[in-house]
Amino acid sequence: MNMTSLHRRLEALERDLSPSEPILLLMPDGRTETLRGDVADLLSRAIGGDRTPEMELISQSVSSIEPGGGKMIELARALLNGPVETPKSSQA
């Protein structure tokens, strides 16, 4: 396989993996918010406790429509809205 063919294949793979469809967030008041970005990246940021405006939109949403019909944003919402762990105090 020559380098030109390899380069074209890599470009095609990047296009296939790039998010082209928006993520639609359905909000409690009935409006729809649109996010662009990689769903896996948003989930990763939720796991890390990121609290950017995008993450706040996800946490406030009631449902979502994701590219490919996945449910990763639903998981991100659950992580963002889950119980907050507090450090246990040592009892002496």
C-alpha contacts under 8 A as a table, 3 or more apart, distances in Angstrom:
res1	aa1	res2	aa2	distance
1	M	5	S	6.51
1	M	6	L	6.82
2	N	5	S	5.54
2	N	6	L	6.41
3	M	6	L	4.98
3	M	7	H	5.97
4	T	7	H	5.06
4	T	8	R	6.23
5	S	8	R	5.14
5	S	9	R	6.22
6	L	9	R	5.12
6	L	10	L	6.24
7	H	10	L	5.17
7	H	11	E	6.26
8	R	11	E	5.11
8	R	12	A	6.20
9	R	12	A	5.08
9	R	13	L	6.19
10	L	13	L	5.03
10	L	14	E	6.20
11	E	14	E	5.11
11	E	15	R	6.25
12	A	15	R	5.09
12	A	16	D	6.23
13	L	16	D	5.07
13	L	17	L	6.21
14	E	17	L	5.13
14	E	18	S	5.92
15	R	18	S	5.17
16	D	19	P	7.97
18	S	38	D	7.44
19	P	22	P	7.38
19	P	36	R	7.56
19	P	37	G	6.25
19	P	38	D	5.90
19	P	67	P	7.62
21	E	36	R	7.57
21	E	66	E	7.95
21	E	67	P	5.68
22	P	34	T	6.26
22	P	35	L	5.76
22	P	36	R	5.01
22	P	37	G	7.38
22	P	66	E	7.21
22	P	67	P	6.86
23	I	34	T	5.70
23	I	35	L	5.03
23	I	36	R	6.16
23	I	37	G	7.80
23	I	64	S	7.08
23	I	65	I	5.92
23	I	66	E	4.87
23	I	67	P	6.52
24	L	32	T	6.44
24	L	33	E	5.84
24	L	34	T	4.77
24	L	35	L	6.44
24	L	64	S	5.46
24	L	65	I	5.03
24	L	66	E	6.53
25	L	32	T	5.54
25	L	33	E	5.02
25	L	34	T	6.16
25	L	35	L	7.60
25	L	57	L	7.75
25	L	58	I	6.99
25	L	61	S	5.90
25	L	62	V	7.52
25	L	63	S	6.05
25	L	64	S	4.46
25	L	65	I	6.59
26	L	30	G	6.56
26	L	31	R	6.24
26	L	32	T	4.77
26	L	33	E	6.54
26	L	61	S	5.57
26	L	62	V	5.77
26	L	63	S	5.12
26	L	64	S	5.69
27	M	30	G	5.45
27	M	31	R	5.48
27	M	32	T	5.97
27	M	33	E	7.22
27	M	60	Q	6.79
27	M	61	S	4.47
27	M	62	V	5.56
27	M	63	S	7.24
28	P	31	R	7.45
28	P	60	Q	7.59
28	P	61	S	6.38
28	P	62	V	5.93
33	E	57	L	7.85
35	L	54	E	7.51
37	G	41	D	7.63
37	G	42	L	7.57
38	D	41	D	5.21
38	D	42	L	6.40
39	V	42	L	5.10
39	V	43	L	6.22
39	V	66	E	7.94
39	V	72	M	6.73
39	V	73	I	6.92
40	A	43	L	5.07
40	A	44	S	6.10
40	A	72	M	7.30
41	D	44	S	4.99
41	D	45	R	6.16
42	L	45	R	5.08
42	L	46	A	6.24
42	L	55	M	7.69
42	L	73	I	7.59
42	L	76	A	7.39
43	L	46	A	5.02
43	L	47	I	6.26
43	L	72	M	6.50
43	L	73	I	6.61
43	L	75	L	7.40
43	L	76	A	5.11
44	S	47	I	5.10
44	S	48	G	6.33
45	R	48	G	4.99
45	R	49	G	6.37
45	R	50	D	5.29
46	A	49	G	5.08
46	A	50	D	5.59
46	A	51	R	7.85
46	A	55	M	6.96
46	A	76	A	5.47
46	A	77	R	7.81
46	A	79	L	6.46
46	A	80	L	6.08
47	I	50	D	7.63
47	I	76	A	7.22
47	I	79	L	6.59
47	I	80	L	7.81
49	G	80	L	7.06
50	D	55	M	6.79
51	R	54	E	7.73
51	R	55	M	5.40
51	R	56	E	6.22
52	T	55	M	5.16
52	T	56	E	6.27
53	P	56	E	4.97
53	P	57	L	6.25
54	E	57	L	5.17
54	E	58	I	6.40
55	M	58	I	5.03
55	M	59	S	6.16
55	M	80	L	7.80
56	E	59	S	5.04
56	E	60	Q	6.13
57	L	60	Q	5.20
57	L	61	S	6.09
58	I	61	S	5.25
58	I	73	I	7.27
58	I	76	A	7.45
58	I	77	R	5.79
59	S	76	A	7.79
59	S	77	R	4.89
59	S	78	A	7.75
59	S	80	L	5.77
59	S	81	N	6.17
60	Q	77	R	7.97
61	S	64	S	7.43
61	S	77	R	7.78
63	S	74	E	7.10
64	S	73	I	6.87
64	S	74	E	7.05
65	I	69	G	6.69
65	I	70	G	7.94
66	E	69	G	5.27
66	E	70	G	5.75
66	E	71	K	7.08
66	E	73	I	7.48
67	P	70	G	6.74
70	G	73	I	7.93
71	K	74	E	5.21
71	K	75	L	6.63
72	M	75	L	5.05
72	M	76	A	6.22
73	I	76	A	4.80
73	I	77	R	6.09
74	E	77	R	5.11
74	E	78	A	6.33
75	L	78	A	5.04
75	L	79	L	6.24
76	A	79	L	5.10
76	A	80	L	6.13
77	R	80	L	5.07
77	R	81	N	6.01
78	A	81	N	5.20
78	A	82	G	5.69
79	L	82	G	5.18
